[in-house]
Amino acid sequence: MGRTRINGHHTMVGNPARRSTSHAEDLPVTSGLGFGAVDDAAGGQRGTRAVVSADLEGFLRANWGVWPAGPAPDLGGSSNLNLLVTDGRSRQVARVYRPFVTGQRVAALQAVRHHLASHGVPCAEPIPAAGGRGWETFEGRAVEVEPYVAAPAAMNTLTRVRTGLAVLGRIHALLQAFPSSPAAAAPRFANYIAADGLVEAVAAGTRRIRAWQPTPAEARLADLADELAETLAQHERDRPTQPRRQLVHGDFWDNNVRFRHGQVALVTDFDFLGDHPRTDDLALTLYFTSVDLTDITSDPAPLTELADAYESGLGTRLSQHERAAIPLAMARQPLWSISVWVALLDDQDAARRHLAATAPELEWALQLTSRIAQVQDALAEDT
């Protein structure tokens, strides 16, 4: 996203959507990254990122018998506070969520991770606190601790994406019949926008842009976002069926998929887990591949190869309708920047920076809409 990084994940300038990076090999990461009220949203409902304090350290000692591992234990991540901690024998990660993330939500995420781990997907499971529960509450924030997994490489090459997509397919297969719940199905803040109600959702962001006396460049981006939403909505109206919905990861990219020796060693950051079409989740990864690595929509060969890799883990073929949905969902991705973050960020300057960093992706998505039919045909020919 954008081309500016702030924490080792593909984070926009001022982008609050990123990230809960919690396992990496290049340690330590300097603490005090400067996240604060600037990325609060919806009138303070999102809350700010937690900070290290003596009270928090005492809480971790009392409940898990761990303490910060070194003078700079903050592992980064713009959403949660992720601390490298130790019990004197091994390293763990202590994660402190934002206030809007309830304990019920954390328990739901842990249940999904446990289910996946029990079927061979590499996920870190929580370490029970002294009271036996997988999470506890500190000053209104849910806290969990999990083993630290040394996995030095992120999913940021085409080869790793191909390997990782087989794992994503496996995740979707395992979650297809997994019971959802209100706590699991709908995160309050996430990098997601549904096909249903697309035009109205984007309009919430573009209205704010036009209300802040935008520069000509900002006004143009608002027009582009509205145009993209209208174009995609028309394509969706022409589709005969809607894709099936199920629990999906929600953010399967880069630092959230860690590699060791060429294989996926850890799938982490389930913060955006939700009940969505599985093709939307696949499309998110394919979208980031296109805008951060190489445009896989300009040549049908790499796109169909990646779709095949996903299906190898899924254990079945996507339907023709699902394959046709993939390029539409890819083109929809930049619009969650408008409908969620531009619309909801409390700090207007942060919203403006976020909008500016989204410009290349909006341009890319509009170009993709002009050749949706060709991309759909290429995917259909592979079935």
GILINLIN-V364191 format. One record per pair of residues at least 12 apart in sequence whose C-alpha atoms are under 6 Angstrom apart, sorted by the first residue. I is the first residue (numbers start at 0). J is the second residue. Records with the same first field share a line. If there is no record, write none. Layout:
I = J, J
This chain:
1 = 356, 357
8 = 254
13 = 349, 353
14 = 353
15 = 38
17 = 77, 78
18 = 76, 77, 78
19 = 76, 78, 79, 268
20 = 76
21 = 74, 81
23 = 150, 151
24 = 149, 151
28 = 73, 74
29 = 71
30 = 71, 73
35 = 47
37 = 346
39 = 345
40 = 343, 344, 345
41 = 343
45 = 99
46 = 97, 98
48 = 79, 97
49 = 80
62 = 128, 129
63 = 128, 129
65 = 84, 85, 86
66 = 84, 85
67 = 84
68 = 83, 84, 85
79 = 95, 96
80 = 94, 95
81 = 93, 94
90 = 147
91 = 145, 146, 147
92 = 144, 145, 147
93 = 143, 144
94 = 142, 143
95 = 142
96 = 140, 141
98 = 140
102 = 141
104 = 182
107 = 183
121 = 264, 265, 266
122 = 265, 266
124 = 145
125 = 144, 145
126 = 144, 145
150 = 257, 258, 259
152 = 257, 258
153 = 253, 254, 256, 257, 258
154 = 253, 256
155 = 253
161 = 305
164 = 308, 309
165 = 308, 309, 311, 312
166 = 312
168 = 309, 310, 312, 313
169 = 312, 313
172 = 313
175 = 245
184 = 273, 274
185 = 273
189 = 271
190 = 335
191 = 335
192 = 335
198 = 228
200 = 338
201 = 338
203 = 342
204 = 337, 338, 341, 342
205 = 221
227 = 365
242 = 276
243 = 276
244 = 275, 276
245 = 274, 275
246 = 273, 274
247 = 272, 273
248 = 269, 272
249 = 271, 272, 280
252 = 284
255 = 267, 268
278 = 325
279 = 328
282 = 325, 328, 329
286 = 329
299 = 377
303 = 378
323 = 375
330 = 364
333 = 360, 361
